[in-house]
Amino acid sequence: MREIRTFELEHGEPASAWRVAQPLAVNVLAGELWLTVEGDADDYWLAPGESFELKRGAVAWMSAGRDGVRLSLTVASGPSDTVRVERRRTPRWTWMPRWLLTA
């Protein structure tokens, strides 16, 4: 058995920081997700059906695209299947809360 958590982020919500307690796969179910990982020079835009693997100890910043996003977090079992790198864009929010993910 594995645990899968589903989240929805609305467009305009402040970007959230997640500290990863164990390897996770971020899976986009609907909408568009902006993702950046501390220490990684790239930003990623993920569309529905795409996923990204986060390593234990990583801090990932996530935010929704224009139409919001629904995503799931699953304990990772191996390398992610697809990751698409698109345009790089700085988030427009100045206040960014840190959420601690303790899954």
N, C-alpha and C positions, 0 to 999 in steps of 0.2 A: 504494500500500500504506500502511496506517496501523497503528500499534501500539495494542493494547488490553491493559491490565493488569487482572487480576482479583484482588481481595482479599477475605478473610473476616475479620470482627471478631466476637468472642464477647461476649455480655452480661457485664458486669463487668470487661472489660479497660479500662485507663485510656484516656481520650480521647487521641487522637493529633493532633498539629499537622503539617500539610503545607504546605510553602512551594512554591508553584506556579511552575515554571520556564518553562512555556509554557501557553497557554490549554487548559483541559481540561474535558471533560464528565464529571461524576460520574453514573453510571447505576446505580440500585438494581435488582439482579437478584432478590434474595430478602430477606425480613426488613424491618427498619425502620432507617433511618439518621438520627441526629441530626447536624446540620451547622450550624456558625456560622462566619462569616467576620469576621476582625478588621476593625473599622471599620464593620460593619453592625450596627445595633441589634437585628435580628431573629435568632431561631433558627429552623431549618427542620427539619421531620420529613418525610422522604421515604419513600414506600412503593414496592413493586415496580412497575417500569415508569416511575417518575418519574425526572427528571434535573435537574441543576443545573449551570450553566456557571460555572467559576472562571476569573478573568482572570489573566494573567501577573503575577507578583509578589504575588498574594494569599496570605494565610496562613489556612488553613481548619482548624478543629477538627472532628474526626469521631469518632463513637462509635456503638456498636450499640444497638438497642432490646432489649427483653426476650428475643426469640428469636434474637438475633444478626443479622448482615447479611452478604450477599454483594454486592459492588459491583464495577463496572468503571470504569476511567479511560481515556478516549479523547481524543486530540488534538481539540480543538473546531474545528468548521468554521463554526459560525454560532450564533445564539441558541438556547438550550435550548427544547424544546417545552413542557414542563410543570414547574412548581414549585408545590408546595402548602405553604402556611404553616399550621401547626397550633399547638398549645400551646407556650408557652415554658417551658423547664425548665432549671434550673441543673444541670450534671453533679454527681454525688455524689462524684467522686474528687478528691483533693487533690494527688496526684502525677501530672503530665501530661508524658510525654516528648515531645520534638520530633523528628519524623522529617523529614528533608530529602528532598523529592521532586526528583530530578534527571533526569526523563524528557526 
